[in-house]
Amino acid sequence: MLSGVTAALMATRRTADSAGGALLTAARAEGVRVVLIVMLLWLVMATYREVVAPAFFGAFVITLLLFSAAFFIREDSSSLRPDRDQQWPPKPN
């Protein structure tokens, strides 16, 4: 989570003047995220000598996949949208 927050802060720190600048900023933020993940994994493995490596890396991979999948899951709010002839928000009776 720390790496995601860091990447988000880095990506929103600057305003891009062009699409290429936006992509460069996003790529730089993603690179910082990956480097931070590797450094924190190394820190855990170096600090905790009795860590169960397969369970630790398994939990890490599952967490990484769940956070990545959350980007592709969206709530369908089409049932909450009013029809064209309805006023939104509805007036109380």
C-alpha positions as YAML, in Angstrom:
chain: A
units: angstrom
residues:
- id: 1
  name: MET
  ca: [0.00, 0.00, 0.00]
- id: 2
  name: LEU
  ca: [2.87, 2.33, 0.74]
- id: 3
  name: SER
  ca: [4.19, 1.91, -2.79]
- id: 4
  name: GLY
  ca: [0.78, 2.69, -4.28]
- id: 5
  name: VAL
  ca: [0.43, 5.85, -2.21]
- id: 6
  name: THR
  ca: [3.95, 6.91, -3.16]
- id: 7
  name: ALA
  ca: [3.26, 6.34, -6.86]
- id: 8
  name: ALA
  ca: [-0.03, 8.26, -6.63]
- id: 9
  name: LEU
  ca: [1.66, 11.19, -4.91]
- id: 10
  name: MET
  ca: [4.42, 11.21, -7.47]
- id: 11
  name: ALA
  ca: [1.99, 11.04, -10.39]
- id: 12
  name: THR
  ca: [-0.14, 13.89, -9.08]
- id: 13
  name: ARG
  ca: [2.79, 16.08, -8.08]
- id: 14
  name: ARG
  ca: [3.25, 17.54, -11.56]
- id: 15
  name: THR
  ca: [0.89, 18.63, -14.27]
- id: 16
  name: ALA
  ca: [1.69, 17.30, -17.71]
- id: 17
  name: ASP
  ca: [1.68, 19.65, -20.68]
- id: 18
  name: SER
  ca: [1.11, 16.88, -23.21]
- id: 19
  name: ALA
  ca: [0.03, 13.26, -23.50]
- id: 20
  name: GLY
  ca: [3.66, 12.20, -23.72]
- id: 21
  name: GLY
  ca: [4.45, 14.09, -20.53]
- id: 22
  name: ALA
  ca: [1.55, 12.38, -18.77]
- id: 23
  name: LEU
  ca: [2.78, 8.96, -19.91]
- id: 24
  name: LEU
  ca: [6.31, 9.76, -18.80]
- id: 25
  name: THR
  ca: [5.08, 10.85, -15.37]
- id: 26
  name: ALA
  ca: [2.95, 7.68, -15.05]
- id: 27
  name: ALA
  ca: [5.88, 5.48, -16.10]
- id: 28
  name: ARG
  ca: [8.19, 7.21, -13.63]
- id: 29
  name: ALA
  ca: [5.64, 6.75, -10.83]
- id: 30
  name: GLU
  ca: [5.26, 3.07, -11.72]
- id: 31
  name: GLY
  ca: [9.04, 2.64, -11.68]
- id: 32
  name: VAL
  ca: [9.24, 4.20, -8.22]
- id: 33
  name: ARG
  ca: [6.46, 1.86, -7.08]
- id: 34
  name: VAL
  ca: [8.30, -1.23, -8.32]
- id: 35
  name: VAL
  ca: [11.61, -0.14, -6.77]
- id: 36
  name: LEU
  ca: [9.89, 0.57, -3.45]
- id: 37
  name: ILE
  ca: [8.18, -2.85, -3.50]
- id: 38
  name: VAL
  ca: [11.52, -4.60, -4.09]
- id: 39
  name: MET
  ca: [13.23, -2.60, -1.35]
- id: 40
  name: LEU
  ca: [10.48, -3.32, 1.18]
- id: 41
  name: LEU
  ca: [10.48, -7.03, 0.31]
- id: 42
  name: TRP
  ca: [14.23, -7.10, 0.81]
- id: 43
  name: LEU
  ca: [13.82, -5.28, 4.13]
- id: 44
  name: VAL
  ca: [11.32, -7.86, 5.39]
- id: 45
  name: MET
  ca: [13.46, -10.79, 4.27]
- id: 46
  name: ALA
  ca: [16.60, -9.29, 5.85]
- id: 47
  name: THR
  ca: [14.92, -8.28, 9.11]
- id: 48
  name: TYR
  ca: [12.77, -11.31, 9.87]
- id: 49
  name: ARG
  ca: [15.01, -14.37, 9.72]
- id: 50
  name: GLU
  ca: [12.19, -16.76, 10.66]
- id: 51
  name: VAL
  ca: [9.75, -15.61, 7.98]
- id: 52
  name: VAL
  ca: [8.10, -18.44, 6.06]
- id: 53
  name: ALA
  ca: [9.13, -17.38, 2.57]
- id: 54
  name: PRO
  ca: [6.54, -19.34, 0.50]
- id: 55
  name: ALA
  ca: [3.64, -18.08, 2.62]
- id: 56
  name: PHE
  ca: [5.01, -14.54, 2.64]
- id: 57
  name: PHE
  ca: [5.51, -14.38, -1.13]
- id: 58
  name: GLY
  ca: [2.17, -16.14, -1.73]
- id: 59
  name: ALA
  ca: [0.34, -13.56, 0.36]
- id: 60
  name: PHE
  ca: [2.26, -10.80, -1.42]
- id: 61
  name: VAL
  ca: [1.31, -12.07, -4.88]
- id: 62
  name: ILE
  ca: [-2.35, -12.52, -3.92]
- id: 63
  name: THR
  ca: [-2.48, -9.00, -2.46]
- id: 64
  name: LEU
  ca: [-0.81, -7.56, -5.54]
- id: 65
  name: LEU
  ca: [-3.31, -9.32, -7.83]
- id: 66
  name: LEU
  ca: [-6.30, -8.17, -5.78]
- id: 67
  name: PHE
  ca: [-5.20, -4.55, -5.77]
- id: 68
  name: SER
  ca: [-4.55, -4.73, -9.52]
- id: 69
  name: ALA
  ca: [-7.90, -6.38, -10.20]
- id: 70
  name: ALA
  ca: [-9.75, -3.71, -8.24]
- id: 71
  name: PHE
  ca: [-8.90, -1.29, -11.04]
- id: 72
  name: PHE
  ca: [-10.88, -3.36, -13.56]
- id: 73
  name: ILE
  ca: [-13.96, -3.94, -11.38]
- id: 74
  name: ARG
  ca: [-16.53, -1.21, -11.49]
- id: 75
  name: GLU
  ca: [-19.95, -0.71, -10.05]
- id: 76
  name: ASP
  ca: [-22.79, -0.70, -12.53]
- id: 77
  name: SER
  ca: [-24.85, 2.32, -11.59]
- id: 78
  name: SER
  ca: [-27.11, 2.25, -14.66]
- id: 79
  name: SER
  ca: [-30.11, 1.28, -12.52]
- id: 80
  name: LEU
  ca: [-29.61, 4.45, -10.46]
- id: 81
  name: ARG
  ca: [-29.72, 6.77, -13.47]
- id: 82
  name: PRO
  ca: [-33.02, 8.47, -14.22]
- id: 83
  name: ASP
  ca: [-34.81, 8.13, -17.52]
- id: 84
  name: ARG
  ca: [-34.78, 11.11, -19.86]
- id: 85
  name: ASP
  ca: [-38.20, 12.29, -18.79]
- id: 86
  name: GLN
  ca: [-37.48, 12.10, -15.05]
- id: 87
  name: GLN
  ca: [-36.03, 14.89, -13.02]
- id: 88
  name: TRP
  ca: [-32.90, 14.21, -11.01]
- id: 89
  name: PRO
  ca: [-32.75, 14.37, -8.07]
- id: 90
  name: PRO
  ca: [-36.39, 13.50, -7.54]
- id: 91
  name: LYS
  ca: [-38.50, 16.07, -5.71]
- id: 92
  name: PRO
  ca: [-40.02, 14.94, -2.43]
- id: 93
  name: ASN
  ca: [-43.82, 14.59, -2.52]
...
